[in-house]
Amino acid sequence: MPQLTPAPWFAILVFSWLVFLTIVVPKTLNHKFPNDPTPQSTQVPKTTPWTWPW
């Protein structure tokens, strides 16, 4: 059964992972997101308790 010989498939697997890690990952990590989160203020807003009308 030629499908069970690991010689060509292992080389294809290693080469595809090498291409993925050296080309695809840096390209996707290089993108900049336009909506960067803004830092929140450190002050806690002052809240007042609400009295129920009944």
ABEGO torsion letter per residue (X at the ends): XAAABAAAAAAAAAAAAAAAAAAAAAAAAABBBABBBBBBBABBBBBBBBBBAX
